[in-house]
Amino acid sequence: MDKDEIHLRRLPAAAPWGPHADSEFHGVDFLPEDLNEAPEETGMRVNKKYSCLPAEEKGIHIINIRAIEDIGYDQHESTLLNSLSKNPDADCKYGLYFRDGKRKVDYILVYHYKKSSAGKTLTRRVHHNDSSARSTKQDQPLPGKGAQLEMRESEPHVDYHEDDKRFRREEYEGNLVEAGLELERDEDTKIHGVGFVKIHAPWNVLCREAEFLKLKMPTKKMYQINQTHGLLKKINSVIQKITEPIQPKVAEHKPQTVKRLSYPFSREKQHLFDLSDRDSFFDSKTRSTIVYEILKRTTCTKAKYSMGITSLLANGVYSAAYPLHDGDYEGENVEPNDRKLLCEEWASYGVFYKYQPIDLVRKYFGEKIGLYFAWLGVYTQMLIPASIVGIIVFLYGCATVDENIPSMEMCDQRNNITMCPLCDRTCSYWKMSSACATARASHLFDNPATVFFSVFMALWAATFMEHWKRKQMRLNYRWDLTGFEEEEDHPRAEYEAKVLEKSLRKEHKQKETDKEKLTWKDRFPAYLTNFVGIIFMVGLTFAIVFGVIIYRISTAAALAISSTPSGRSSVRVTVTATAVIINLVVIIILDEVYGCIARWLTQIEVPKTDKNFEERLIFKAFLLKFVNAYTPIFYVAFFKGRFVGRPGDYVYIFHSFRMEECAPGGCLMELCIQLSIIMLGKQLIQNNLFEIGIPKMKKFIRYMKLKRRRSLDHEEHMKKKQRYEVDYNLEPFAGLTPEYMEMIIQFGFVTLFVASFPLAPLFALLNNIIEIRLDAKKFVTELRRPVAVRAKDIGIWYNILRGIGKLAVIINAFVISFTSDFIPRLVYLYMYSENGTMHGFVNHTLSSFNVSDFQAGTAPNDPMDLGYEVQICRYKDYREPPWSENKYDISKDFWAVLAARLAFVIVFQNLVMFMSDFVDWIIPDIPKDISQQIHKEKVLMVEVFMREEQGKLQMLETWKDNDKKKGENCNNHSPRLPRSRSGSLSSCHSYPLDV
């Protein structure tokens, strides 16, 4: 230390410091060459037990400073020290590299430790001096000066829980070093009590793991991609020129004419690969994936059930693990990086009209997230034609509303049709013409074009699925995923813990623990809990819908009493709107509750792998959220007004509330209101406001907590944060399930009840344009960088989409036939109309009732409310008139209409299903040009290996010929073996190498 001319005043060695006495001293390394030879001169004690394994077994030399007796210094000495120290942050690009500025940080482990709040810091580094120059940096706090601090620090304090975590970390990190990774620890951060372990994978480890994972890497061989010719080439060039303004300005998005041949990486065949730039051969996404695989399979024997980083995170040994973002995305002097480029060309609302740079998204986040955004982009593009057709259907309804004879008859006051009361006693008779506005509005969505639109949307759904499959194959080819098969994942930490618990109960020997596994008998209580829990949640949803029905009935009766005559006409709309808002609030609340319950139910099942866990979670969450979102809509579409009864014999709930009826124009208008409010409200509040507001709120809370815990030291406060500190303050990545779920539910709104709301695709399109940029901004700026996961498809979500598409055909068939008046109109037009027009249709659908047949206590309290005495009132049903022998019985017209409805359902369903399957069959899953390119790659790869084998054979033949010539020369010119200059015998014979 004398050579640096820094004199540290040593105090008496009377205060032994605790296990957290190691620290960093603002970038100055206390690692003199002669540390072990002269410990008295430095006032430090050396401890070589940093790792759980002996240093001799590792072939490395470990220096660990476990305690500092005491170091005190005056303020001017501190200033001198800081002036002489060099800021290492600029060399390591503020956390993107190790302290040497050369080795890139591929992964970060974060842990919590107890740290004195009064101390400065002192650096302690642990060097692993082996061939790969692995290093571990560990920073510990340095106590401050003063007698009070000495007394506090000298008191023995033992935290066995913290010590156990520290021992596990030391063993785990030692095992990581044995696996070839290089570590560097940093506890001198602005986040007090939080330490970071930086991990770097050297070249030999990357090569080894890439071979294990069978990663396809680009070779030196390049080939020409087949280009279109003739008319198609001209059309493509015109399309490219037209779409050029909406293309993102990134290199990865430009059309490729040549492509490198890819092959699974092999260390024996490194000469085949383009290794001209080793630093960029494995990009940051691939490097973090490789490190994560090592972290998952590296075990910690101190916790026998622990299997890699997942278990250590679950047990709190580490608090977080994540790869780093490439750098900052905003600022004046920010170096160009992929994150900044994504923020400018993708995660910005100003580029909403542009295509997504999917290849760059895949390069930065991995294939799984890239496929999600590619699918979302394809879905949004396919919504454009659906929205256009929906707008045309809606405009057709607007254009023909004045020509619709049934609504004109309902609005004609000259018909003087008196309707029966909507409730008992308090409601009076009313004129059908008062429902004129509802009838005219119903025609906007209930017209012949609606049937065409339902057929169109069924075919649209089939076309969308086929288009996505073809797009998926193109991405698989571009991303070198052809032939990729997912391997079985590592067991989850919870599964391993259950297996250990089971083995201990059975008192098996230690070596037999791994042979145990969980059977259905072990999971039976969890299965039973799942079944009962799901049934209970579904029952809760039905109960809430039933409660809203009671609200509608009671509120309608109350408003009918208090409203003025002019306000009574709007009672139905008021009740419907308020009930739908209640349903919306309940749906949003239960969505969050059901998501948590689905996760809990999946956790108690203890699935073996992360993939199994995700699939089971998706199934439960989708089931509960599907029931939650669509139950109110199903009620209005198929149950409301079906079990009402008739005047004089109504159906009552709890003997008090009469079942509500549909409006004279049918329930389709009310279904449209219900669907539109729930869909728009759910998208606006849950999908957008929650996604923006909740992350912002969590980020603000974390910021306030860190600000409260932050040191008052001005120098530390002004120090720029490292990259891993900034990323630690971001929100952890929670998976793609919530993102997919909201889009799948929206897909259901677009397809399941589209017959009642043709504008649903338009609102979905507007939402998705915002959703893409909102999700992009969240991934780039709000979330920690997720680990890149390879995937060749969207998994179980594709099957759910196909199921919804098939279900949509059936539901739309029933909506058209039973909810709308399309079938009754056709039946009247072709069976009962006298002049072949719709005149008289409204009167045909109404039955008559004699008011003298009211049950006692159910007749209106004010029978003269309309100004005249009512003898006969009308109600919507097909029943015999009161003057018939079988009065009020179901008439023959009802059975005729019912038969026509059922026939339509069967014909519509089978016809549309056949057309969808035909579309599925006629469109190939793999585009022809892609299949040709895949075949071309296989042929080229065979050629490469054949040339390599031929080169080896030629080399072998050359060696044999040379050896033969040398042998002949020896036989002709040298009958005896001459001695060499050194005196040993020399030979002309050379032996060929073993190839």
Rosetta blueprint (number, residue, H / E / L):
1 M L
2 D H
3 K H
4 D H
5 E L
6 I L
7 H L
8 L L
9 R E
10 R E
11 L L
12 P L
13 A L
14 A L
15 A L
16 P L
17 W L
18 G L
19 P L
20 H L
21 A L
22 D L
23 S L
24 E L
25 F E
26 H L
27 G L
28 V E
29 D E
30 F L
31 L L
32 P L
33 E L
34 D L
35 L L
36 N L
37 E L
38 A L
39 P H
40 E H
41 E H
42 T H
43 G L
44 M E
45 R E
46 V E
47 N E
48 K L
49 K L
50 Y L
51 S L
52 C L
53 L L
54 P L
55 A H
56 E H
57 E H
58 K H
59 G L
60 I L
61 H L
62 I L
63 I L
64 N E
65 I E
66 R E
67 A E
68 I E
69 E L
70 D L
71 I E
72 G E
73 Y L
74 D L
75 Q H
76 H H
77 E H
78 S H
79 T H
80 L H
81 L H
82 N H
83 S H
84 L H
85 S L
86 K L
87 N L
88 P L
89 D L
90 A L
91 D L
92 C L
93 K L
94 Y L
95 G L
96 L L
97 Y E
98 F L
99 R L
100 D L
101 G L
102 K L
103 R L
104 K E
105 V L
106 D L
107 Y E
108 I E
109 L E
110 V E
111 Y E
112 H E
113 Y L
114 K L
115 K L
116 S L
117 S L
118 A L
119 G L
120 K E
121 T E
122 L E
123 T E
124 R E
125 R E
126 V E
127 H E
128 H L
129 N L
130 D L
131 S L
132 S L
133 A L
134 R L
135 S E
136 T E
137 K E
138 Q E
139 D E
140 Q E
141 P E
142 L E
143 P L
144 G L
145 K L
146 G L
147 A H
148 Q H
149 L H
150 E H
151 M H
152 R H
153 E H
154 S H
155 E L
156 P L
157 H L
158 V L
159 D L
160 Y H
161 H H
162 E H
163 D H
164 D H
165 K H
166 R H
167 F H
168 R H
169 R H
170 E H
171 E H
172 Y H
173 E H
174 G H
175 N H
176 L H
177 V H
178 E H
179 A L
180 G L
181 L L
182 E E
183 L E
184 E E
185 R E
186 D E
187 E L
188 D L
189 T L
190 K L
191 I L
192 H L
193 G L
194 V E
195 G E
196 F E
197 V E
198 K E
199 I E
200 H E
201 A L
202 P L
203 W H
204 N H
205 V H
206 L H
207 C H
208 R H
209 E H
210 A H
211 E H
212 F H
213 L H
214 K L
215 L L
216 K E
217 M E
218 P E
219 T E
220 K E
221 K E
222 M E
223 Y E
224 Q E
225 I L
226 N L
227 Q L
228 T L
229 H L
230 G L
231 L H
232 L H
233 K H
234 K H
235 I H
236 N H
237 S H
238 V H
239 I H
240 Q H
241 K H
242 I H
243 T H
244 E H
245 P H
246 I H
247 Q L
248 P L
249 K L
250 V L
251 A H
252 E H
253 H H
254 K L
255 P L
256 Q L
257 T L
258 V E
259 K E
260 R E
261 L E
262 S E
263 Y E
264 P E
265 F L
266 S L
267 R H
268 E H
269 K H
270 Q H
271 H H
272 L H
273 F E
274 D L
275 L L
276 S L
277 D L
278 R H
279 D H
280 S H
281 F H
282 F L
283 D L
284 S H
285 K H
286 T H
287 R H
288 S H
289 T H
290 I H
291 V H
292 Y H
293 E H
294 I H
295 L H
296 K H
297 R H
298 T L
299 T L
300 C L
301 T L
302 K L
303 A L
304 K L
305 Y L
306 S L
307 M L
308 G L
309 I H
310 T H
311 S H
312 L H
313 L H
314 A H
315 N L
316 G L
317 V L
318 Y L
319 S L
320 A E
321 A E
322 Y E
323 P L
324 L L
325 H L
326 D L
327 G L
328 D L
329 Y L
330 E L
331 G L
332 E L
333 N L
334 V L
335 E L
336 P L
337 N L
338 D H
339 R H
340 K H
341 L H
342 L H
343 C H
344 E H
345 E H
346 W L
347 A L
348 S L
349 Y H
350 G H
351 V H
352 F L
353 Y L
354 K L
355 Y L
356 Q L
357 P L
358 I H
359 D H
360 L H
361 V H
362 R H
363 K H
364 Y H
365 F H
366 G L
367 E H
368 K H
369 I H
370 G H
371 L H
372 Y H
373 F H
374 A H
375 W H
376 L H
377 G H
378 V H
379 Y H
380 T H
381 Q H
382 M H
383 L H
384 I H
385 P H
386 A H
387 S H
388 I H
389 V H
390 G H
391 I H
392 I H
393 V H
394 F H
395 L H
396 Y H
397 G H
398 C H
399 A H
400 T H
401 V H
402 D H
403 E H
404 N L
405 I H
406 P H
407 S H
408 M H
409 E H
410 M H
411 C H
412 D L
413 Q H
414 R H
415 N H
416 N L
417 I L
418 T E
419 M E
420 C L
421 P L
422 L L
423 C L
424 D L
425 R L
426 T L
427 C L
428 S L
429 Y L
430 W E
431 K E
432 M H
433 S H
434 S H
435 A H
436 C H
437 A H
438 T H
439 A H
440 R H
441 A H
442 S H
443 H H
444 L H
445 F H
446 D L
447 N L
448 P H
449 A H
450 T H
451 V H
452 F H
453 F H
454 S H
455 V H
456 F H
457 M H
458 A H
459 L H
460 W H
461 A H
462 A H
463 T H
464 F H
465 M H
466 E H
467 H H
468 W H
469 K H
470 R H
471 K H
472 Q H
473 M H
474 R H
475 L H
476 N H
477 Y H
478 R H
479 W L
480 D L
481 L L
482 T L
483 G L
484 F L
485 E L
486 E L
487 E L
488 E L
489 D L
490 H L
491 P E
492 R L
493 A H
494 E H
495 Y H
496 E H
497 A H
498 K H
499 V H
500 L H
501 E H
502 K H
503 S H
504 L H
505 R H
506 K L
507 E L
508 H L
509 K L
510 Q H
511 K H
512 E H
513 T H
514 D H
515 K H
516 E L
517 K L
518 L L
519 T L
520 W H
521 K H
522 D H
523 R H
524 F H
525 P H
526 A H
527 Y H
528 L H
529 T H
530 N H
531 F H
532 V H
533 G H
534 I H
535 I H
536 F H
537 M H
538 V H
539 G H
540 L H
541 T H
542 F H
543 A H
544 I H
545 V H
546 F H
547 G H
548 V H
549 I H
550 I H
551 Y H
552 R H
553 I H
554 S H
555 T H
556 A H
557 A H
558 A H
559 L H
560 A H
561 I H
562 S H
563 S L
564 T L
565 P L
566 S L
567 G L
568 R H
569 S H
570 S H
571 V H
572 R H
573 V H
574 T H
575 V H
576 T H
577 A H
578 T H
579 A H
580 V H
581 I H
582 I H
583 N H
584 L H
585 V H
586 V H
587 I H
588 I H
589 I H
590 L H
591 D H
592 E H
593 V H
594 Y H
595 G H
596 C H
597 I H
598 A H
599 R H
600 W H
601 L H
602 T H
603 Q H
604 I H
605 E H
606 V L
607 P L
608 K L
609 T E
610 D H
611 K H
612 N H
613 F H
614 E H
615 E H
616 R H
617 L H
618 I H
619 F H
620 K H
621 A H
622 F H
623 L H
624 L H
625 K H
626 F H
627 V H
628 N H
629 A H
630 Y H
631 T H
632 P H
633 I H
634 F H
635 Y H
636 V H
637 A H
638 F H
639 F L
640 K L
641 G L
642 R L
643 F L
644 V L
645 G E
646 R E
647 P L
648 G L
649 D E
650 Y E
651 V L
652 Y E
653 I E
654 F L
655 H L
656 S L
657 F E
658 R E
659 M L
660 E L
661 E L
662 C L
663 A L
664 P L
665 G L
666 G L
667 C L
668 L H
669 M H
670 E H
671 L H
672 C H
673 I H
674 Q H
675 L H
676 S H
677 I H
678 I H
679 M H
680 L H
681 G H
682 K H
683 Q H
684 L H
685 I H
686 Q H
687 N H
688 N H
689 L H
690 F H
691 E H
692 I H
693 G H
694 I H
695 P H
696 K H
697 M H
698 K H
699 K H
700 F H
701 I H
702 R H
703 Y H
704 M H
705 K H
706 L H
707 K H
708 R H
709 R H
710 R L
711 S L
712 L L
713 D L
714 H H
715 E H
716 E H
717 H H
718 M H
719 K L
720 K L
721 K L
722 Q L
723 R H
724 Y H
725 E H
726 V H
727 D H
728 Y H
729 N L
730 L L
731 E E
732 P L
733 F L
734 A L
735 G L
736 L L
737 T H
738 P H
739 E H
740 Y H
741 M H
742 E H
743 M H
744 I H
745 I H
746 Q H
747 F H
748 G H
749 F H
750 V H
751 T H
752 L L
753 F L
754 V L
755 A L
756 S L
757 F L
758 P L
759 L L
760 A H
761 P H
762 L H
763 F H
764 A H
765 L H
766 L H
767 N H
768 N H
769 I H
770 I H
771 E H
772 I H
773 R H
774 L H
775 D H
776 A H
777 K H
778 K H
779 F H
780 V H
781 T H
782 E H
783 L E
784 R L
785 R L
786 P L
787 V L
788 A L
789 V L
790 R L
791 A L
792 K L
793 D L
794 I L
795 G L
796 I H
797 W H
798 Y H
799 N H
800 I H
801 L H
802 R H
803 G H
804 I H
805 G H
806 K H
807 L H
808 A H
809 V H
810 I H
811 I H
812 N H
813 A H
814 F H
815 V H
816 I H
817 S H
818 F H
819 T H
820 S L
821 D L
822 F H
823 I H
824 P H
825 R H
826 L H
827 V H
828 Y H
829 L H
830 Y H
831 M H
832 Y H
833 S L
834 E L
835 N L
836 G L
837 T L
838 M L
839 H L
840 G L
841 F H
842 V H
843 N H
844 H H
845 T H
846 L E
847 S E
848 S E
849 F E
850 N E
851 V H
852 S H
853 D H
854 F L
855 Q L
856 A L
857 G L
858 T L
859 A L
860 P L
861 N L
862 D L
863 P L
864 M L
865 D L
866 L L
867 G L
868 Y L
869 E L
870 V L
871 Q L
872 I E
873 C E
874 R E
875 Y E
876 K E
877 D L
878 Y L
879 R E
880 E L
881 P L
882 P L
883 W L
884 S L
885 E L
886 N L
887 K L
888 Y L
889 D L
890 I E
891 S L
892 K H
893 D H
894 F H
895 W H
896 A H
897 V H
898 L H
899 A H
900 A H
901 R H
902 L H
903 A H
904 F H
905 V H
906 I H
907 V H
908 F H
909 Q H
910 N H
911 L H
912 V H
913 M H
914 F H
915 M H
916 S H
917 D H
918 F H
919 V H
920 D H
921 W H
922 I H
923 I L
924 P L
925 D L
926 I L
927 P L
928 K H
929 D H
930 I H
931 S H
932 Q H
933 Q H
934 I H
935 H H
936 K H
937 E H
938 K H
939 V H
940 L H
941 M H
942 V H
943 E H
944 V H
945 F H
946 M H
947 R H
948 E H
949 E H
950 Q H
951 G H
952 K H
953 L H
954 Q H
955 M H
956 L H
957 E H
958 T H
959 W H
960 K H
961 D H
962 N H
963 D H
964 K H
965 K H
966 K H
967 G H
968 E H
969 N H
970 C H
971 N H
972 N H
973 H H
974 S L
975 P L
976 R L
977 L L
978 P L
979 R E
980 S L
981 R L
982 S L
983 G L
984 S L
985 L E
986 S L
987 S L
988 C L
989 H L
990 S L
991 Y L
992 P L
993 L L
994 D L
995 V L
